[in-house]
Amino acid sequence: MQRILLLIVFLIVQIGLLAQTKPNFFPEDINLNTDEVELRCFCEPGVRYKSRTKGLEITYGALTNSEFQPEEPTILTRPYSSFQNQQQFKFDLKFPLLNKESIKIFLGYRYFSEFYQFDEIGIDFTETFTALDRSNLKSNSLMGIIVKPINESQYLVGRFSYSSNGNYEGWMNWDEKYTIYSGLAAFTVKPTDFFEWGVGLNVSKSFRRTSLIPFLIYNRTFNERWGMEAIFPGFVFGRYNINPYNILLFGVEYESRSYRLGVPNRSVQDFDYAINRSSFQSSIRLEHRFAPWVWANFKFGYQLNFSTDFESKNVLAPSFLVEPTNSLFLNVGIFLSPPG
């Protein structure tokens, strides 16, 4: 327990020292969290008392007000553009295609959207922020997950996903300018029922750039109450099992998302930006069971925002960087999790 608290406190202090400068070792379009990596969700080894598997998940989230301040003093003039709140919605579904002891194959679909409600549009980059205010930034993802046990204590995990990210019309747009490809491979070892570790590599290719990052998996249960769940450098969470119906998690995590933003302009047909936002979140999360298969997720915390990059995709508009001020956030969701 002491090791968990010391590690999480150390990470929070380091995040504070970083201010709003994103570390170089954090890439774009990566979400090394429990939902994305899928290492513990379908692998029979697992650790005892771990947080719950999510087969079907529906989540709503909201961030408090934030102001887009200039990355450099001369880039923007007051008043700055600011939003009253940012709302998020996620629908996530995974189902087995093949479920044998020798190999497991899962297919999945995820819909994620962000909607900004601006209360003020500044005098700089007015068209761009107006488009952001009127847009539903969405991500539709199709994925395949393969789990291959090697023996009783070792297994391999592979995942590939295709995503369409932007403010396009309709359900999904297959145009390459909205496309993000990502792949993940990991090797995991479970020496005991209470400990597993692993190494992996995550690769993504988007309309912005290609990124590659290695990661380290560390899941440990110290006793029937306390545990730790981590994928470095994506997240570190301490875990406290209150009882079989309530699990409390607390820690920090990193998130990065990219979208293609189409900006209406009379003189230019493709007046587009590729935008990327990234942040650290310090949070407390409670998983509560209502019924044998039905769980709820309550998450509250503080979001430290790094700079948001607006990369121009035309010759007439300049690229620019802004720094959203930090904010509080709340996520509420419900998910299905099989007993066990």
Residue, then its C-alpha position, 0 to 999 in steps of 0.5 A: m500500500q505504501r509503495i502505491l501511495l508513494l508512486i502516485v504522489f511522486l507522479i502527481v508532483q512531477i506532473g505539477l512541475l511539468a506545467q503545460t509542456k508535454p513531455n517528449f516521450f508522450p506521443e499523439d493518438i495514444n490512450l494506454n488506459t484500461d479500455e484501450v489496451e485490453l490486456r486484462c479484459f479477456c486473458e484468463p491469467g489476470v490478477r485476483y481482485k482486479s478492476r472489472t472487465k467491460g464488455l459493453e460500456i456507455t459513458y457520459g463525461a463533462l469538463t468545466n470551463s476552460e480558456f484557450q490562452p496563447e502558447e506565446p504572448t504575441i500569438l493571440t490578443r484578448p479576449y481569448s476564446s473560451f468554452q463553458n463546458q465540454q461534453q463527452f460520450k462513449f459507446d464501447l462494445k466488444f464481443p468474442l468471435l472465437n473463444k478457445e483455450s488455445i486462442k481468443i479473438f474478439l471484435g470491437y466497435r467504439y464511438f467517442s464524441e466531444f462537443y464544445q459549448f463556447d461562451e466567447i469567441g476571440i478576435d483571433f482565428t475566429e473561423t476556426f474556433t467558431a467551427l469548433d463551437r459548432s462541431n461534434l468531434k467524433s471518433n468511430s473505431l473498428m478493432g480486432i483483438i487476439v489473445k494467444p496463450i503460450n503456457e499457463s503463465q505467459y501469453l501474447v496480445g495483439r490489437f489492430s484498430y481503424s478509426s475515423n476522427g473528425n467533424y464529418e457528417g454521417w456515421m463514418n467517413w472512409d476518407e484518408k484525411y480522417t483516418i488513424y491506424s493503430g496497432l499494439a503487441a504485448f508479451t505478458v508474464k503471470p508468475t502468480d495469481f497476484f502478479e503479472w508484468g509485461v512489455g509491449l509496443n504501440v504504433s499509430k499512423s494518422f493524418r498528423r504523423t506516425s508515432l511509436i512507443p514502448f510500454l511496460i505493464y505492471n498489475r499487482t495485488f498485495n492482499e484482498r484489499w490493496g492492489m496496483e494497476a499500471i501501464f507505463p507511461g499511460f497510467v498508474f492506479g492504486r486499487y482498494n477493494i472495498n467489498p465484492y460490490n465496490i472497487l475504488l481506484f485512484g491515480v493518474e493517466y495520460e490521454s491524447r486525441s487527434y481530429r480533422l476539423g473542417v472549417p467553413n470558408r467561402s474562398v477555400q474548399d478544404f480549409d482544414y485543420a488537424i488538431n491534437r489535444s493531450s492531457f494528464q488526469s488525476s482522478i478517483r474512480l468507483e466501480h459499483r455493482f448493481a446486479p451480477w452483470v451490471w456495474a456503474n462507473f463514477k469518476f471525478g478528477y482534475q485535468l491538466n491540459f497540455s497545449t492543443d495543436f492546430e496544424s493547418k492543412n491548407v496554404l492560406a491559414p497558419s498553424f498555431l498552438v494554444e494552451p487550454t486552462n486546466s479544469l475539473f471533470l466528471n464521468v458517469g457510466i454503466f457497463l456489463s461485466p460477467p461474474g468472476 
